[in-house]
Amino acid sequence: MSIHIGRRSIVGRKRKIAGLFAFVLALVIGVGAYAFTAGNTVAAHSAGAGAAEVSGYTVNSPTNYTFSGDGLTMVGVKFTLNKPATDVQVALTVGTPATANWSDCGAAVGGENLVTCRFAAPVPDEEGKKLSVAAVSSGTVTIE
């Protein structure tokens, strides 16, 4: 009895080996890709949009100014708002205020929503023509 190895059986083995190699390679790539994606986590979070009415504030009279000892500059102001505010800023200028003109006053406090503010720099009497007020009911005022 003679063993005859034909060309067909060698080609068949090469195909089986090539197929097995392709399968192992695909398996390795798949496991490697899973290893990279398995580390990704996204924490639970919320997102959404909404709308609410934005209404203004009324500065109640009297508005009381504090003057320097010589009476030439205004150094502060006190007034009440018609409702509570978590943060208030004011500017006292001749016209439209610039960013540098604004002074932080903090929150409107007490039952009367009293605001007491000291200007960042004294304002000459002749320049104190327009009091601008920015207030928010929650958060902080940002002037840019």
C-alpha positions as CSV (number, residue, x, y, z in Angstrom):
1,M,0.0,0.0,0.0
2,S,1.4,3.3,-1.0
3,I,0.5,6.7,0.4
4,H,-0.2,9.1,-2.3
5,I,-0.3,12.8,-1.3
6,G,-1.9,14.6,-4.1
7,R,-1.9,18.2,-5.0
8,R,-5.5,18.6,-4.0
9,S,-4.8,17.6,-0.3
10,I,-1.9,20.1,0.0
11,V,-4.1,23.0,-1.4
12,G,-6.9,21.9,1.0
13,R,-4.6,22.1,4.0
14,K,-3.3,25.5,3.0
15,R,-6.9,26.8,2.7
16,K,-7.7,25.4,6.1
17,I,-4.6,26.9,7.7
18,A,-5.3,30.3,5.9
19,G,-9.0,30.2,7.1
20,L,-7.9,29.3,10.6
21,F,-5.4,32.1,10.6
22,A,-8.0,34.6,9.4
23,F,-10.4,33.5,12.1
24,V,-7.8,33.9,14.8
25,L,-6.7,37.3,13.5
26,A,-10.4,38.5,13.4
27,L,-10.8,37.2,17.0
28,V,-7.7,39.0,18.2
29,I,-8.8,42.3,16.5
30,G,-12.3,41.9,17.9
31,V,-11.1,41.3,21.5
32,G,-8.6,44.3,21.1
33,A,-11.4,46.6,19.9
34,Y,-13.7,45.5,22.8
35,A,-10.9,46.2,25.2
36,F,-10.7,49.8,24.0
37,T,-14.4,50.4,24.0
38,A,-15.1,48.6,27.2
39,G,-13.4,51.5,29.2
40,N,-15.7,54.2,28.0
41,T,-18.3,55.3,30.5
42,V,-20.7,58.2,30.4
43,A,-22.2,59.4,33.6
44,A,-25.9,59.9,33.8
45,H,-26.9,63.6,33.2
46,S,-29.7,65.8,32.2
47,A,-30.2,68.1,29.3
48,G,-33.1,70.2,28.2
49,A,-34.4,73.6,27.2
50,G,-37.1,75.8,28.7
51,A,-38.4,79.3,28.8
52,A,-39.6,81.6,31.5
53,E,-40.8,85.2,31.6
54,V,-38.0,87.7,32.3
55,S,-39.5,90.7,34.1
56,G,-37.6,93.8,35.3
57,Y,-37.2,95.4,38.7
58,T,-38.5,98.7,40.0
59,V,-36.2,100.9,42.0
60,N,-38.4,102.3,44.7
61,S,-37.9,105.9,46.0
62,P,-36.3,107.4,47.8
63,T,-32.9,106.7,46.3
64,N,-30.3,107.9,48.9
65,Y,-26.8,108.9,47.9
66,T,-23.8,109.1,50.1
67,F,-21.3,112.0,49.4
68,S,-17.7,112.4,50.2
69,G,-16.8,114.7,53.2
70,D,-16.1,117.6,50.8
71,G,-19.4,117.1,49.0
72,L,-17.7,116.9,45.6
73,T,-18.2,113.2,44.8
74,M,-20.8,110.5,45.4
75,V,-19.4,107.4,47.0
76,G,-22.4,105.2,47.4
77,V,-26.2,104.7,47.0
78,K,-29.0,103.1,48.9
79,F,-32.4,102.1,47.4
80,T,-35.0,99.4,47.6
81,L,-36.2,97.0,44.9
82,N,-39.8,95.9,44.4
83,K,-38.8,92.2,44.9
84,P,-35.8,90.2,46.2
85,A,-32.6,90.0,44.2
86,T,-29.6,87.6,44.8
87,D,-27.2,90.0,43.2
88,V,-27.3,93.7,42.2
89,Q,-24.8,95.9,40.4
90,V,-25.1,99.7,39.8
91,A,-23.4,102.3,37.6
92,L,-23.6,106.1,38.1
93,T,-22.5,107.9,34.9
94,V,-23.2,110.8,32.6
95,G,-24.6,108.5,29.9
96,T,-24.4,104.9,29.0
97,P,-22.1,103.0,31.5
98,A,-19.0,101.2,30.4
99,T,-18.0,97.9,32.0
100,A,-15.6,99.6,34.4
101,N,-18.4,101.9,35.7
102,W,-20.3,99.0,37.4
103,S,-20.0,98.3,41.1
104,D,-21.2,95.1,42.8
105,C,-23.7,95.6,45.6
106,G,-24.4,92.1,46.7
107,A,-28.0,91.0,47.4
108,A,-31.1,93.0,48.2
109,V,-31.7,92.2,51.8
110,G,-34.5,92.4,54.4
111,G,-38.2,92.6,53.9
112,E,-37.8,95.9,52.0
113,N,-35.2,94.4,49.6
114,L,-32.7,97.1,50.6
115,V,-29.6,97.5,48.4
116,T,-26.6,99.3,49.8
117,C,-23.8,99.9,47.4
118,R,-20.4,101.6,47.5
119,F,-19.1,102.8,44.2
120,A,-15.8,101.2,43.1
121,A,-14.5,104.8,42.5
122,P,-16.0,108.1,43.7
123,V,-18.2,109.7,41.1
124,P,-17.9,113.5,40.6
125,D,-21.2,115.3,41.2
126,E,-21.4,116.6,37.7
127,E,-21.0,113.0,36.3
128,G,-23.7,111.4,38.4
129,K,-26.6,112.0,36.0
130,K,-27.8,108.4,35.3
131,L,-28.2,105.5,37.8
132,S,-28.2,102.1,36.0
133,V,-29.2,99.0,37.9
134,A,-28.8,95.4,37.0
135,A,-30.4,92.8,39.3
136,V,-31.2,89.1,39.1
137,S,-33.5,86.9,41.2
138,S,-31.1,84.0,41.2
139,G,-27.4,83.7,40.4
140,T,-25.1,86.6,39.8
141,V,-25.0,89.7,37.6
142,T,-22.2,89.6,35.0
143,I,-21.4,92.8,33.1
144,E,-19.3,92.4,29.9
